[in-house]
Amino acid sequence: MSRTGVLALRLAGPLQSWGASSRFTRRTTESAPTKSGVVGLLASAVGIERGDDTSLAPLAALRFGVRIDQPGTRIRDFHTAHHGVTGASMPLSERFYLADAVFVAAVEGDHTLLTDLHDALRAPVYLPYLGRRSCPPSEPVDLGRYEDTTLEDVLTSVPWQASAWYRRRRRTPESLTVLRERTAAGADEPADVLRDQPVSFDAAHRRHALRTVVTTAVPTPSPAGGGSQQGPHDPFAALDALDALENESA
């Protein structure tokens, strides 16, 4: 019997966009990363080309889940473009993003495949992005590889990844929402169906199948390093301190 494990990712950036049903000039985003988007990120890191469905299949077969650590804010943008040859204006499109969101995504599967993906994330062939190429992550996405455990255990135990400024301004929630794929053993669990199972990323015939998504909640774990987590430099920390002093003197 082959060994299995879990690979965890921290998905955080100024903007993210995880489309599952976008059509024509309206490009929406889900409230959390999609499996197709995260599998695409991993495929890019390992160097799989868009038309290589054979190499994509093992990644698509991984079991997927995501935890919403910082929901972010949904924003809308209007996008204009011109035809590269004729210069004619293209139709105005409406695009939606999640601003200031943070998620923990995880994939569960074969130990050897996850080891290769873990190595690729630290030296990617193609740079990762959060749903769209205009949405780069604010820091490396690798959160580590876990042995002899399950997707559920990792999404329950990984420290809370919300940004330092978010934790300063908001009360710690009692629980965090987890969206995960249903297992055969949990066939009786209530689930939603989403057309988000990647089959092909080929631009000429991009295809997605249906997958089941179970929504649960887990107790909010302590942030890394306890209550004094030291994350990336926060340029707004001084402004927050100044606001606090002004509020005290008011």
N, C-alpha and C positions, 0 to 999 in steps of 0.2 A: 504494500500500500504506500503510495507516494505521500511525502510530507506536505502539509499545507500551512499557510500562514496568512498574515494580513499586512497590507501596505497602507499607511496612513498619509494623508496630504493636508496641509493647511492652505486653504484657498482664500487669499485676502488681497485686496487692491483697491485703488480709488474707484474703479468701475468694473463690474462684471455683467455678463449677459448670457443667459443660458436658455436659448430658444428650443422649444419642442414642437410647436405647431405654427411657426411663422409662415406667412404667405404674402407674396407680392410686395406691396409697399408698406405693410405693417409688420414690423419685426418685434415681437414681444419677448419677454423673458419670464421663465419660471421663478418662483421665490427661492429656489435652492438649485445647486448644480445638478445637471442632468447626467445620466450615465453616458450618453453619447458624447457629451462635452468632455467629461473626464477621461473616457477611453480615448478620445481624440487627442487630449493633452499627452497621455502616456504613449500613444502611437507616434506622436511627433517627437517626443523625447528619445524614443528608441530608433527613429529614422524610418518608420514604415510609410511608404508612399500612399497617396490617396487611392490609387487603383488596385492596391495589393490586398484584395479581400482575404486571401489565404493566410497571410501573416496577421491580419486584423482579427481573425476568428478566435484565437486563444485569448486575446485581451477582452473581446466582447463576451466570452464565456465566464469571465470572472464575476463573482457575486459582488454587488455594489450597495453602498449605503452612504448617507451623509447626515451630519449633525449641524443644526443651525445655531452657531455660537453668538452671532451678531447679525440680526436680520437685515440691517441696512435700510435704505430708502429707495423706493422705486422712482425713477425719473424718466422724462421723455425728451427726446431730441429729434429735430428735423434734419434730414440728411439730403444734401444736394450733390449731384454728380453730372459729369459731361462724358459723352461718348469719346473713347480714346482716339478714334479715327476721324469721325465727322465733326466733332466738337459740339454736337447737338446736346441740348439739355435733356437729362434723363428725368423720369418722374420723381417728384418729391416723395421721400419715404419717411415714415415715422418709426423711430427706433427707441426701444426701452432698455434701461439699464438698472442695476442695483448699485447704489453708491454706498461706500463705507461698510460693506458686508464682510463677514468672516465665517467660513465654514470649515468643518473637518470632514473630509471625504475619505472613504476607505474601500479597498477592494480585497476580496478573499479568494484564495486559490492556490495553485501549485507553487511550492517553495522555490523551485528553480526559476520559474517565470517571474515571480515577484522579486527575486534577487537581481535578475537582469533589469527589471524595470527600476528598481531602487538605484542601481548603478547608473542607469541612463538619466534619471532625474538629477543626479549630481554632475553629469557632464552630457547634457542633452544635444542630440544631433540638430534638432530644430527647437528654438526657444519656446517655452510654454506660454500660453495665454489663457485668460479666464473667459472662455466662450467665444470671444471674437479677438481678432488680431490687434484691435485697438485697445484691448484690455489686458495689459501685462500685470503679473503679480507684483506686489510691493516688496516681496522678499522670497527666498527659496521656498518651494512648496513642500519639500521632503520633511515629513514628521517622523519617519522611521519605519522599520520593518519589524513585525512581531511574530514570534514562533509559537506553535502549539496553542493557539487561541482562536477565538471566533470574531467575526465582524461585530456582533453584539457587544462582546466584552471590550473590544477596543473603543467603540463609540461610546461606551459607558465610562471608561476609565481614563482616556486621554485628557490631560488637563484642559480646563476651559481656555480657549484661545482668543477670547474677545480682546480688542485693543485696550491698551492702558487708559487712554482717554475715555473710552466707553465705560470701563469699569469704575472710573472716578466719578462719572456723571450720573450713573444709574445704579440702582439697587440690584444686587446679585439675584437673578431669577432662581426660583426653587427648582425648576427643571428646564431642560432643553429638548426641542423637538428633533426626533430622528426619523428619517425616511429610509427604509431599507427594503431590499428584495425579499419576497416571501420564500421560505424553504418548503420542500416537500413535507417535512414534519409539521410545518405550521400551515397546512393547506386550509384549515378552518378559520384562520385569522382574517378579519375583514381587510380588504385591500382595494386600492384604486388601480385602474389600468391606464398606462401611459404609452404612447407610441414613441418609445425612446430606447429600444434595444437595437444598437447599431448592427447593420448587416453589410453595408458598403458605404464608403465615403467618396466614392468616385463621383466627380462633379457631373458626369453625364447621366448617371443613374443612381443617385444617392438613395439608399433604402434603410428604413427602420421598421422593426417588428414591435409587437406589443410586449410589455412586461408588467408585472404586478408590483405595487408599491404599498408597503405597510407603514402606517404612521404611528409612532409610539413616543413616549417621553421618558427621559432618564434624569436622575438627580444631577444638578449642576456640580461637576467636580471642582476642586480647588484649582485656581490658575497655577501654571508652572512657577515654582519658586515660592508658593504660598501667596499671601496677599500683597507681596512687594515684588511682583514679577517685573523683571527688567527687560523690556522689549526694545524694538528699534527706537532711535531718537524721535521724540515727539515734539515738533516745532511749536505746538500750541500749548505746551505745558506751562510756560511762563504766563501766557494769557489767562489760562484757567486759574492759576494762583492769584493773579491780579483781580480777576472777577470775584474770587472768594473773599479777598480782602475788602473789596468795595461793598459786597453784600453784607459783610460783618459790620462795616461802619455806617451802613445806611439806616 
